[in-house]
Amino acid sequence: MTITLVRKGAQRRHTDGFTLIELMVSVTIGLILLLFLSSLYFNSRASVRLNDDNARIQEDGRYALSLIGRNLMQAGFGHMQTGNTTDFPPQSPIELSKLKGLTGCSYGFATPVAAIPTCAAAPVPAPSSISGPSAFTVAYTSEPYSDATNISGAGTDCSGTKAFNATSTQGGVVINSFYLDSATKTLYCKGYAGSATPQPILSNVDNMVLTYGIDTGNRYAPMKSTTDAAEAGATDAINGNNKVGWDRVVTVTVCLELHSANNVVTAAAGQSYYKCNASTPTVATDRLLHTTMTRVFTLRNNATASLSN
């Protein structure tokens, strides 16, 4: 029989637990790792939310500009009747015979839901420069309207209503009015035909500013630009091509100021960004993501064929 002798000191080393200092060091290391991982998680989550909201703003903004652009590029369109005349504007009813392809307002509409809205008055006191929100009405001859299931949208206005006087064999008149509801920050389009209700196009819009490119000579190209709708559509202004008022406008620059639906900016100071036509940046007072989107559209029926978008 073999007897193994264990020293008392060695046995104590194997049976003793952690000391208080060792336990505190372990807990501290664990807390540091937990803090690091939590910070990494929340930063990654904030980055994902920021990128997601930014992608959503860009997608929605491109859609709104595309819809506005399709209307502007058709402004004043009419089907050819003779070598130099079209069926736009219609000769009856009399209130439509004075239609222009484009009419704009520097400070929105007085009554947006009117069939053909009129411009709102300038704020009092008048601002030193025009900063919007702009509004505008576009008119053109549509394609014929199919009385069957019209899934293509041909012959309709932006409210989805059949264009005024459109039939299955000939086009009618589309009159679409675009404006911003500053209270709800929503961009709307209102059609003329019937009792169409304004259709929301885009939410979270802070401002819309239009800059008009005017042919002041006889070049069918923009030689002057202004944000003043009254100047762009001055009825006594005529150019070398005998174009008067709004018919002189050959390009429109549409600028939208947009913001995110969520608070995604985590910086201590608000985001710095440029508003429409601003030369100095603005610092936001909220944690929303702000961006400005701009695009230039040609009024094809007022400009030369060489101009493109």
C-alpha positions in Angstrom: 0.0 0.0 0.0 1.3 3.4 -1.0 0.5 6.5 1.1 0.6 9.9 -0.6 1.4 12.9 1.6 0.1 16.3 0.6 1.6 19.4 2.0 -0.9 21.6 3.8 0.2 24.8 1.8 -0.3 23.1 -1.5 -3.7 21.9 -0.6 -4.8 25.4 0.4 -3.7 26.8 -3.0 -6.0 24.4 -4.8 -9.0 24.9 -2.6 -8.9 28.7 -2.2 -11.2 30.9 -4.5 -10.6 34.3 -6.1 -9.4 37.1 -4.0 -11.5 40.4 -3.9 -8.9 42.2 -6.0 -9.0 39.5 -8.7 -12.8 39.6 -8.8 -12.9 43.4 -9.1 -10.3 43.3 -12.0 -12.4 40.7 -13.8 -15.6 42.6 -13.4 -13.9 45.8 -14.6 -12.6 44.1 -17.7 -16.1 42.6 -18.3 -17.7 46.0 -18.0 -15.2 47.6 -20.4 -15.9 44.9 -23.0 -19.6 45.3 -22.5 -19.4 49.1 -22.9 -17.3 48.7 -26.0 -19.7 46.2 -27.6 -22.8 48.3 -26.6 -21.2 51.4 -28.1 -20.4 49.4 -31.3 -23.9 48.1 -31.5 -25.6 51.5 -31.0 -23.3 53.2 -33.5 -23.9 50.6 -36.1 -27.7 50.8 -35.5 -27.6 54.6 -35.8 -25.5 54.3 -39.0 -28.0 51.9 -40.5 -31.0 54.2 -39.6 -29.1 57.2 -41.1 -28.3 55.3 -44.4 -31.9 54.0 -44.6 -33.5 57.4 -44.1 -31.1 59.0 -46.6 -31.9 56.3 -49.2 -35.6 56.9 -48.6 -35.2 60.6 -49.1 -33.3 60.2 -52.3 -35.7 57.7 -53.7 -38.8 59.8 -52.8 -37.2 63.0 -54.0 -36.3 61.5 -57.4 -39.8 60.3 -57.8 -41.3 63.7 -57.0 -38.9 65.5 -59.4 -39.6 62.9 -62.1 -43.4 63.5 -61.8 -42.9 67.3 -61.8 -40.5 67.0 -64.8 -42.8 65.0 -66.9 -45.5 67.7 -66.5 -43.1 70.6 -67.2 -41.7 69.0 -70.3 -45.2 68.7 -71.7 -46.2 72.2 -70.8 -48.0 73.9 -73.8 -48.1 70.7 -75.9 -50.8 70.5 -78.5 -51.5 68.3 -81.5 -50.6 69.9 -84.8 -53.6 71.3 -86.7 -51.8 73.2 -89.4 -48.2 74.0 -90.2 -47.9 76.4 -87.4 -51.0 75.9 -85.1 -51.9 73.3 -82.5 -55.1 72.4 -80.5 -53.7 74.1 -77.4 -55.0 76.2 -75.9 -58.6 75.1 -76.6 -60.9 77.7 -78.0 -63.7 76.8 -75.6 -64.8 77.2 -72.9 -63.7 80.8 -72.9 -61.9 80.5 -69.5 -59.5 78.0 -70.9 -58.8 79.9 -74.1 -56.2 82.0 -72.3 -54.3 79.0 -70.9 -50.5 79.1 -70.8 -48.4 76.0 -70.8 -46.9 77.2 -67.5 -47.9 79.8 -64.9 -46.2 80.1 -61.6 -46.5 81.8 -58.2 -43.7 82.9 -56.0 -45.5 82.4 -52.6 -47.9 79.5 -53.3 -51.6 79.6 -54.2 -54.3 81.7 -52.5 -56.8 78.8 -52.8 -55.0 75.6 -53.8 -58.3 73.6 -54.3 -59.7 76.1 -56.9 -60.0 74.7 -60.4 -57.3 77.0 -61.7 -55.6 78.5 -58.5 -54.5 82.1 -58.3 -51.3 83.3 -56.7 -51.1 84.2 -53.0 -50.0 87.7 -52.1 -46.4 88.3 -50.9 -45.8 88.2 -47.2 -45.9 91.4 -45.2 -43.3 92.8 -44.7 -42.0 91.7 -48.1 -38.8 89.6 -47.9 -35.6 90.9 -49.4 -35.4 87.8 -51.7 -37.9 85.3 -52.9 -37.5 82.0 -51.0 -40.8 80.3 -51.7 -42.6 78.1 -51.3 -43.3 78.3 -55.0 -46.4 76.9 -56.8 -47.2 76.4 -60.4 -49.8 75.2 -62.9 -49.0 73.2 -66.0 -51.4 72.7 -69.0 -51.2 70.6 -72.1 -53.2 68.5 -74.5 -53.5 64.9 -73.4 -53.7 61.6 -75.3 -57.2 60.1 -76.0 -58.8 58.5 -73.0 -59.9 54.9 -73.1 -63.3 54.3 -71.5 -62.2 50.7 -70.8 -59.9 49.8 -67.9 -57.4 52.6 -68.2 -54.4 51.1 -66.5 -51.9 53.1 -68.5 -53.1 56.5 -67.2 -53.3 57.9 -70.7 -55.6 60.9 -71.0 -55.8 61.6 -67.3 -54.5 64.3 -65.0 -52.4 63.8 -61.8 -55.6 63.0 -59.8 -56.3 60.1 -62.1 -59.3 61.8 -63.6 -60.1 61.9 -67.3 -58.7 65.1 -68.9 -61.2 67.8 -69.6 -63.1 67.1 -72.8 -61.1 64.0 -73.6 -62.7 61.2 -75.6 -61.7 57.8 -76.8 -60.6 59.3 -80.1 -59.1 62.7 -79.2 -57.2 64.2 -76.3 -58.5 66.6 -73.8 -56.8 69.3 -71.7 -54.7 68.4 -68.6 -54.3 71.2 -66.0 -52.2 70.1 -63.1 -51.4 72.5 -60.2 -48.4 71.7 -57.9 -48.1 73.3 -54.5 -46.7 72.7 -51.0 -48.9 72.6 -47.9 -46.5 74.3 -45.4 -48.6 73.2 -42.4 -48.3 69.5 -43.2 -45.0 69.7 -45.1 -46.7 67.8 -48.0 -46.3 68.4 -51.7 -49.6 68.1 -53.6 -50.8 67.9 -57.2 -54.4 69.0 -58.0 -56.1 68.2 -61.3 -58.6 70.5 -63.0 -61.2 68.0 -64.3 -64.3 67.2 -62.3 -64.1 67.5 -58.6 -60.7 65.9 -58.3 -59.1 66.0 -54.8 -55.5 67.0 -54.4 -53.2 64.0 -54.5 -50.2 63.9 -52.1 -46.9 63.4 -53.9 -44.3 63.6 -51.2 -44.2 64.3 -47.5 -41.5 65.8 -45.3 -40.9 68.7 -47.7 -39.8 72.0 -46.2 -39.7 74.1 -49.3 -40.0 74.2 -53.1 -38.4 77.0 -55.1 -38.6 77.4 -58.8 -36.1 79.3 -60.9 -37.3 80.3 -64.3 -34.9 80.5 -67.3 -36.2 83.2 -69.7 -35.4 83.8 -73.3 -35.1 87.6 -73.4 -33.8 87.7 -77.0 -34.6 85.5 -79.9 -32.5 82.4 -79.2 -35.1 80.0 -77.7 -32.7 79.4 -74.9 -32.4 80.9 -71.4 -30.6 84.2 -71.3 -31.9 85.3 -67.9 -33.0 83.5 -64.7 -35.2 84.6 -61.8 -37.2 83.2 -58.9 -39.7 86.0 -59.3 -42.8 84.5 -61.0 -44.2 88.0 -61.6 -41.1 88.9 -63.6 -41.1 85.6 -65.5 -44.7 86.0 -66.6 -44.9 89.7 -67.1 -47.6 90.3 -69.7 -45.9 93.3 -71.2 -42.5 91.5 -71.7 -41.9 90.4 -75.2 -38.8 88.9 -76.8 -37.3 88.8 -80.3 -39.5 85.7 -81.2 -42.7 87.6 -80.4 -43.1 85.4 -77.3 -44.9 87.2 -74.5 -44.9 86.6 -70.7 -44.8 82.9 -69.7 -44.2 81.8 -73.3 -40.7 83.2 -72.9 -39.8 80.7 -70.1 -37.7 77.9 -71.7 -36.3 76.1 -68.6 -37.5 75.6 -65.0 -35.1 74.7 -62.2 -37.0 72.9 -59.4 -35.4 72.8 -56.0 -36.9 70.7 -53.1 -35.8 71.0 -49.5 -36.5 67.6 -47.8 -36.0 66.1 -44.3 -36.2 62.6 -42.9 -39.1 61.2 -41.0 -36.9 60.1 -38.0 -34.3 61.8 -35.8 -31.2 60.1 -37.2 -28.5 62.8 -36.7 -26.5 61.9 -33.6 -23.9 64.8 -33.7 -24.0 67.3 -30.8 -24.7 70.1 -33.2 -27.4 70.1 -35.8 -26.6 69.2 -39.4 -25.2 71.9 -41.7 -26.8 72.0 -45.1 -27.6 74.5 -48.0 -31.1 75.6 -48.6 -32.4 76.3 -52.2 -30.5 79.2 -53.8 -28.6 79.9 -50.5 -24.9 80.9 -50.6 -24.2 80.1 -47.0 -25.0 76.9 -45.1 -27.9 76.6 -42.5 -27.4 74.7 -39.2 -30.5 72.6 -38.4 -32.0 73.0 -35.0 -33.3 69.4 -34.9 -31.9 65.9 -35.3 -33.5 65.3 -38.7 -31.5 64.6 -41.8 -31.9 67.4 -44.3 -31.1 67.5 -48.0 -31.7 69.6 -51.0 -32.4 68.2 -54.4 -32.3 70.2 -57.7 -33.1 69.5 -61.3 -33.4 71.5 -64.5 -36.3 70.8 -66.9 -36.8 72.2 -70.4 -40.1 73.4 -71.6 -39.8 71.7 -74.9 -42.5 73.7 -76.6 -40.8 77.0 -75.8 -37.2 76.0 -76.5 -35.1 74.8 -79.4 -34.8 71.0 -80.0 -31.1 71.2 -79.0 -32.0 71.7 -75.4 -32.2 68.5 -73.4 -32.6 67.5 -69.7 
